[in-house]
Amino acid sequence: MDVTVQLFASLAEAAGARSVLIEGLPEPATVDDLNDAVFARLPQLAALRESVIVAVNEEYVRGKFPVHSNDQIALIPPVSGGEDPRFQITSDALDIQGLHDLVLQPSAGAVSLFVGVVRDNNLGRQVHYLEYEAYPPMALKKMREIASEIRERWPIADVAMHHRTGRLEIGEASVAIAVSAPHRGDGIAACQYAIDRLKQVVPIWKKEVWTDGESWIEGSLVPQEEATGTTPPGSSPGESGG
């Protein structure tokens, strides 16, 4: 089948057109099929792929969602300053249900969630609270890279990661990761991989404040080509209290 995909803002500017005709898709195609075809047809948009969302009939869709020849299709660039809702660094309390809903897909048989929370002790010290600091532009870039790594390893439907910054009290969620997949085993494995990689490469740091002092708990960021996919020994920049 042939479909016309509408382009807006930065996408239209980079493509030099307000729409693109995609030919030869199966019917129905999936959103993943459509994305592959669009970015093959317009390689100049490749750098934007991880930050755009497909809209079908004015609804955001992803993954295995079906696309038909009579659908109204648009490729949506990031809005309101360029944020992808799936990847966030925020000072606000994490919305775990909202994260779940972001990745939920009709093709998914399971949504796996990891939530790191602040605990009241570490290495024999009584923890009073934590403070997190991040380098947001790079942190978001690395989160998107981790999502791409996951897609290469497992047949997942979608993935999202949110991390808090600022002061967090005992019991508050510092990091949340959601992975939707057709089968729970893949989702659980991908979720484990995501938190391990986040600790390795995402520039987020924490300060532990104890009843008798405080200290930044710093590990070593690991270049991607050197990473093994497992958490390095000791504390790490993105490690939560949980």
C-alpha positions in Angstrom: 0.0 0.0 0.0 1.0 3.7 -0.4 0.6 6.2 2.4 1.2 9.9 2.7 3.0 11.0 5.9 2.6 14.7 7.0 5.7 16.4 8.3 5.9 19.5 10.6 8.3 22.1 11.9 11.9 20.8 12.1 11.0 17.6 10.2 9.5 19.4 7.3 12.4 21.8 7.2 15.0 19.0 7.2 13.1 17.0 4.6 12.4 20.1 2.4 8.7 19.1 2.1 5.5 19.1 4.1 4.7 15.5 3.3 6.3 12.3 1.9 4.8 9.5 -0.1 5.7 6.1 1.2 5.2 3.3 -1.3 5.0 -0.5 -1.1 4.1 -1.1 2.5 2.2 -4.2 3.4 -1.4 -3.7 4.5 -1.8 -3.4 7.3 1.7 -2.2 8.1 2.9 -1.4 11.6 4.2 1.8 13.0 7.6 0.2 13.1 7.3 -0.7 9.4 6.3 2.9 8.6 9.2 4.4 10.6 11.7 2.1 8.9 10.3 3.2 5.5 10.2 6.9 6.3 13.7 7.1 7.6 15.0 5.0 4.7 13.3 7.4 2.3 14.5 10.5 4.2 18.0 9.6 5.6 18.5 13.3 6.5 16.0 12.8 9.3 17.9 9.9 10.9 19.3 12.0 13.8 15.7 12.9 14.8 14.3 9.4 14.8 14.5 8.7 18.5 12.7 11.9 19.4 9.7 11.8 17.1 6.3 10.1 17.5 3.9 8.8 14.9 0.3 10.0 15.0 -2.4 8.0 13.2 -5.9 9.6 12.9 -4.8 12.2 15.4 -3.7 9.8 18.1 -0.1 9.0 19.2 0.8 5.4 18.4 4.0 3.3 18.5 5.4 -0.1 17.8 3.1 -2.7 16.4 0.1 -0.5 16.1 -1.5 -1.2 12.6 -1.5 1.4 9.9 -3.9 1.3 6.9 -4.0 3.0 3.6 -6.9 5.3 4.5 -5.4 6.5 7.7 -4.3 10.1 8.3 -0.6 9.8 9.3 1.7 12.4 10.7 5.3 12.3 12.0 5.4 14.6 15.1 8.6 16.3 16.2 9.2 17.0 19.9 6.9 19.8 21.2 7.3 22.5 23.9 11.1 22.7 23.9 11.9 19.3 22.4 10.9 16.8 25.1 10.0 13.2 24.4 7.7 12.2 27.2 9.3 8.8 27.4 12.6 10.1 28.5 12.6 12.8 31.3 14.9 14.4 33.8 12.6 16.1 36.2 12.4 17.7 39.7 8.8 16.6 40.0 7.6 13.4 41.7 7.6 10.5 39.3 4.3 9.4 37.9 4.6 5.6 37.8 1.2 4.9 36.4 1.7 7.6 33.8 5.0 5.9 32.8 3.2 2.5 32.5 0.6 4.1 30.3 3.2 5.7 28.0 4.6 2.3 26.9 1.4 0.3 27.0 0.7 -1.1 23.5 -2.0 -3.5 22.1 0.8 -5.9 21.1 2.2 -6.1 24.6 1.5 -9.0 26.9 3.4 -7.4 29.8 4.6 -4.1 31.1 7.7 -4.5 33.3 8.5 -1.7 35.8 11.6 -0.9 37.7 11.3 1.8 40.4 14.3 2.8 42.5 13.4 4.4 45.8 15.4 6.2 48.5 16.3 3.9 51.4 17.3 5.0 54.9 20.7 3.4 55.0 23.8 2.7 53.0 27.1 1.0 54.0 26.2 1.1 57.7 25.3 4.8 57.7 21.8 6.3 58.5 20.7 8.2 55.4 18.7 11.3 56.1 17.9 12.2 52.4 19.4 12.2 48.9 20.2 15.0 46.4 20.4 14.2 42.7 22.1 16.3 40.1 22.1 15.7 36.3 23.4 17.0 33.0 20.0 16.9 31.3 20.8 17.2 27.6 23.4 14.4 27.7 21.4 12.3 30.2 18.4 12.4 27.8 20.6 11.5 24.8 22.1 8.6 26.7 18.6 7.4 27.8 17.5 7.3 24.1 20.7 5.4 23.2 19.9 2.8 25.9 16.4 2.5 24.4 18.0 1.8 21.0 20.3 -0.8 22.5 17.3 -2.5 24.0 15.4 -2.6 20.8 18.4 -4.3 19.1 18.5 -7.0 21.8 14.8 -7.8 22.5 11.5 -7.7 20.6 9.9 -5.0 22.8 7.0 -2.7 22.1 8.3 0.4 23.9 10.5 1.7 26.6 10.5 4.8 28.9 12.8 6.1 31.6 12.3 9.0 34.0 14.8 10.2 36.7 14.3 12.8 39.4 16.7 15.5 40.5 16.9 17.6 43.6 16.2 16.6 47.2 14.4 13.3 47.7 13.2 12.0 51.0 13.2 8.4 52.3 10.7 6.3 50.3 10.5 8.6 47.3 11.1 7.2 43.8 14.3 8.4 42.2 14.2 6.5 38.9 11.5 4.6 37.0 11.8 2.5 33.9 8.9 0.9 32.0 9.3 -1.7 29.2 6.3 -3.2 27.3 6.9 -6.4 25.4 4.8 -9.3 23.9 6.4 -11.6 26.5 7.3 -10.9 30.1 10.7 -12.6 29.9 11.9 -10.1 27.3 10.4 -7.2 29.2 12.0 -8.1 32.5 15.4 -8.7 30.9 15.2 -5.4 29.1 14.2 -3.6 32.2 17.2 -5.0 34.1 19.5 -4.1 31.3 18.1 -0.5 31.2 18.8 0.2 34.9 22.3 -1.3 34.7 23.2 0.7 31.6 21.6 3.9 33.1 23.9 3.5 36.1 26.9 3.1 33.8 26.5 5.8 31.2 23.9 8.4 32.1 25.4 11.5 33.8 23.3 11.6 37.0 24.9 11.9 40.4 23.7 11.6 44.0 24.7 13.1 47.3 23.9 11.1 50.4 23.1 13.2 53.4 23.6 11.3 56.7 22.8 12.2 60.2 26.5 12.9 60.7 27.7 14.3 57.3 27.3 14.1 53.6 29.1 13.0 50.4 28.7 12.7 46.7 28.5 9.1 45.8 30.4 8.9 42.5 31.3 6.0 40.3 32.9 5.9 36.9 31.0 6.5 33.7 31.7 3.8 31.2 32.2 4.5 27.5 29.6 2.6 25.5 32.3 0.6 23.6 33.7 -0.6 26.9 30.5 -1.4 28.6 29.6 -5.0 29.3 25.9 -4.6 30.1 26.3 -5.2 33.8 26.6 -2.8 36.7 30.2 -2.0 37.7 31.4 -2.6 41.2 30.5 0.0 43.8 28.2 2.9 43.7 27.5 4.6 40.4 26.3 8.0 39.1 22.7 7.0 38.6 22.3 4.6 41.5 19.1 5.1 43.5 18.7 4.6 47.2 16.7 1.4 46.5 
